[in-house]
Amino acid sequence: MRIPKIALPNTALLVALLALSVPVTGQHTLAVTQPGGPGTIRLDVTGVQPNAELYNLVQATPHSPTGGGPIFGLGLAGSEGLLSQILSPLPLPPIHVLADGSGNYTWNLTSTPLGAMVPVDVVSIQWNAGFVSQSSVVFVTLDL
C-alpha cells in the first residue's frame, strides 16, 4: 500500500516543529517599545527575508529566565494562548503577518491609557520556504 504525500500548510508545519522541539536556526531582531508613553505600543521586526511569514507570539505569563522556556523560549504557563496565536489566520496583525519587501515589519497601537501594567514575553518566528528563524525573547512590562 502506498501512502499519499500530504502537503501541510505553513501553520501546520510550524506546529509540528513546536511539537517535535526542532531547534530553530538563525536570528532576526524584535523590539517592543512604547514611544509615545502609556497607551502606545510599537512592535518592530527587522532582518527577516522579504515577504516572510511571521508569527509574533505574545505570552502574558513571562518565563524566568527570559528566553529559557521550551516553546521558542516562552514558558509553558499560559501556553494555551500560544497555540491559538500559531493557528491564527493570515493576516492577523500583529500576531500572524507578512514582512514587507525589505524584510521588516512594524505595528503601532495608540489608545487611551488605562493605568494597567502588563508584563509580557514576546518572540518573533519567521517561516519562509522551509527556513525558520527566531528573535530573542523580549520581556517588557507594558504601561497600558
C-alpha positions in Angstrom: 0.0 0.0 0.0 1.4 3.4 -0.9 0.9 6.3 1.5 -0.1 9.5 -0.2 2.1 12.6 0.2 0.3 15.3 2.0 1.2 19.0 1.7 0.8 20.8 5.0 0.2 24.5 5.2 2.8 26.6 6.9 0.9 26.8 10.1 0.7 23.0 10.4 4.5 22.7 9.8 5.2 25.4 12.5 3.0 23.5 15.0 4.8 20.3 14.0 8.2 21.9 14.7 6.9 23.1 18.0 5.6 19.6 18.9 8.9 17.9 17.9 11.0 20.5 19.7 13.1 21.0 16.5 15.6 23.7 17.1 15.4 26.8 15.0 18.4 28.4 13.4 19.3 32.0 12.5 18.2 35.1 14.3 16.4 38.3 13.5 15.6 41.3 15.6 12.5 42.1 17.6 11.9 45.3 19.6 8.8 46.2 21.6 8.7 49.8 22.8 6.3 52.5 24.0 7.5 55.5 22.0 4.5 57.7 23.0 4.4 56.6 26.6 1.5 54.9 28.3 -1.2 53.6 26.0 1.2 53.2 23.0 2.9 50.0 21.7 5.3 49.7 18.8 6.5 46.3 17.6 9.4 46.2 15.1 10.8 43.1 13.4 13.9 43.5 11.2 16.3 41.3 9.4 13.9 38.7 8.0 13.6 37.6 4.4 11.5 39.8 2.1 7.8 39.0 2.4 8.4 36.3 5.0 5.6 34.9 7.1 5.9 36.0 10.7 4.4 34.8 14.0 4.9 37.3 16.7 3.9 35.3 19.8 2.9 37.1 23.0 2.7 35.4 26.4 1.2 37.2 29.4 2.9 34.8 31.8 6.6 35.6 31.5 9.1 32.8 31.9 12.1 33.0 34.2 14.8 33.3 33.0 13.6 35.2 29.9 14.0 33.1 26.8 14.6 29.9 28.8 11.2 28.2 28.1 10.6 25.2 25.9 8.3 26.9 23.3 10.6 29.1 21.2 11.9 30.4 24.5 8.5 31.0 26.0 7.3 29.1 29.1 4.5 26.5 29.5 2.4 28.6 31.9 -0.4 30.1 29.8 0.8 28.3 26.7 -2.8 27.5 25.5 -2.9 31.1 24.2 0.2 30.4 22.1 -1.5 27.6 20.1 -4.3 30.0 19.3 -1.8 32.5 18.0 0.0 29.9 15.9 -3.3 28.8 14.4 -4.5 32.3 13.7 -5.3 33.2 10.1 -3.0 35.4 7.9 -3.2 38.3 8.3 -4.0 38.9 12.0 -1.8 41.9 13.0 0.5 41.9 14.9 0.4 38.1 15.6 0.4 36.4 12.1 1.7 38.8 9.4 3.9 39.2 6.3 7.1 41.2 6.4 7.5 43.9 3.7 9.7 43.6 0.7 12.7 44.8 2.7 12.3 42.1 5.3 10.8 44.4 8.0 7.5 44.6 9.9 6.2 47.4 12.1 3.0 47.6 14.1 1.8 50.5 16.1 -1.1 50.9 18.6 -2.2 54.1 20.3 -5.0 54.0 22.8 -6.2 55.9 25.9 -4.0 54.9 28.8 -5.8 52.6 31.2 -3.3 52.7 34.1 -2.5 49.0 33.9 1.0 47.5 33.9 1.1 44.2 31.9 4.3 42.1 31.9 4.7 40.0 28.7 7.3 37.9 26.9 7.3 38.3 23.1 9.2 36.3 20.4 9.1 36.6 16.6 9.2 33.4 14.5 10.0 33.6 10.7 8.7 30.9 8.4 9.7 31.2 4.7 10.1 28.4 2.1 11.3 25.9 4.7 13.7 28.3 6.5 12.9 29.0 10.2 14.5 31.7 12.4 13.5 33.4 15.6 14.3 36.5 17.5 15.5 36.5 21.1 12.6 36.6 23.6 11.9 40.1 24.7 10.5 40.7 28.2 8.7 44.1 28.6 6.2 45.5 31.1 3.7 47.5 29.0 2.2 50.5 30.6 -1.3 50.4 29.2 
